[in-house]
Amino acid sequence: MPADAKIPYAEQQRRAHVIYNAKIRPKMTPSDEDKYVLIDILTGDYEIGENEAVLTRLLRERRPEAVMHCIHRHQSRFGRVRSPRRLRKTEENR
């Protein structure tokens, strides 16, 4: 069972915002205002950039079992990012 299935979405969101406010937001500059921040809520590892798909790939390469939450412009926008394993199952069921 994937790790994100064990953590309720509200808890995932809460953890992401705690990590973001404590670790990431103080480092952000005005040039980062329109970028995405993808956070692994299990480890606190993160990526900042303009393309969510690229960030997902980069973080997934380092942390294959990451439970990711995406934040854009200092506001939670997209919620969790599904694992490739779960996406494949969804596509197979279509």
Secondary structure in CASP SS format (residue, H / E / C, confidence):
PFRMAT SS
TARGET T0000
AUTHOR 0000-0000-0000
METHOD secondary structure of the structure
MODEL  1
M C 1.00
P C 1.00
A H 1.00
D H 1.00
A H 1.00
K H 1.00
I C 1.00
P C 1.00
Y H 1.00
A H 1.00
E H 1.00
Q H 1.00
Q H 1.00
R H 1.00
R H 1.00
A H 1.00
H H 1.00
V H 1.00
I H 1.00
Y H 1.00
N H 1.00
A H 1.00
K H 1.00
I H 1.00
R H 1.00
P H 1.00
K H 1.00
M C 1.00
T C 1.00
P H 1.00
S H 1.00
D H 1.00
E C 1.00
D C 1.00
K C 1.00
Y E 1.00
V E 1.00
L E 1.00
I E 1.00
D E 1.00
I C 1.00
L C 1.00
T C 1.00
G C 1.00
D C 1.00
Y E 1.00
E E 1.00
I E 1.00
G E 1.00
E C 1.00
N C 1.00
E H 1.00
A H 1.00
V H 1.00
L H 1.00
T H 1.00
R H 1.00
L H 1.00
L H 1.00
R H 1.00
E H 1.00
R H 1.00
R C 1.00
P C 1.00
E C 1.00
A C 1.00
V C 1.00
M E 1.00
H E 1.00
C E 1.00
I E 1.00
H E 1.00
R C 1.00
H C 1.00
Q E 1.00
S E 1.00
R E 1.00
F E 1.00
G E 1.00
R E 1.00
V E 1.00
R C 1.00
S C 1.00
P H 1.00
R H 1.00
R H 1.00
L H 1.00
R H 1.00
K H 1.00
T H 1.00
E H 1.00
E H 1.00
N C 1.00
R C 1.00
END
